[in-house]
Amino acid sequence: RAAAPDARPGAKLCCAKCDGPHEDATCPHFRKPREKHPDATRNLGKKGLGGGGPPVISKRGRVVPQPPDGSCLFHSLSYGLREGGGASSLRRELMNFIRNNPDLEICETPLKDWIHWDALVSVSKYTDRMARGGWGGGIEMAATSELKNCNVEVYEQCAQGFKRISLFEKSGAKRTVRVCYRGGVHYDALVM
């Protein structure tokens, strides 16, 4: 898929390994060819887990700090949902939902496949482990969106304010929960 050396001038390059604007042989991200699993091939040019939505930058927002206790994402989601149950309750509810819905498709891919690719374990082992503790991420945000019928937006702070980096969008959602991803290892609630 990369442009051939004799391609017409000005033709856009598209790396077959990462879809970046460079030759396959000079890909700065991957040395090997693209993997053959369904997510790597079926979703070429489509949104992936938490993808989707145009880039958004908001100049306004207020970060609401959450405890750095290994459950920060669950605290942040719980704060945004405003259901009063707290992080532990939400964690258990999400793990039950995931355990009972392994074939639920998120971006045309069953939850069980996302879990296998992310954690290399079965849904049962994943949910048992996560129900007791552990950092949450995209799988839990996608499950929250489905279970709670809400959109989940993920932002990072930037010079202009807050930049949306991920969107877990639920058709017909009546509310949006926003979290701020900070430093690669922590989530806080975000109010806009």
Disulfide bonds with the S-S distance in Angstrom:
none
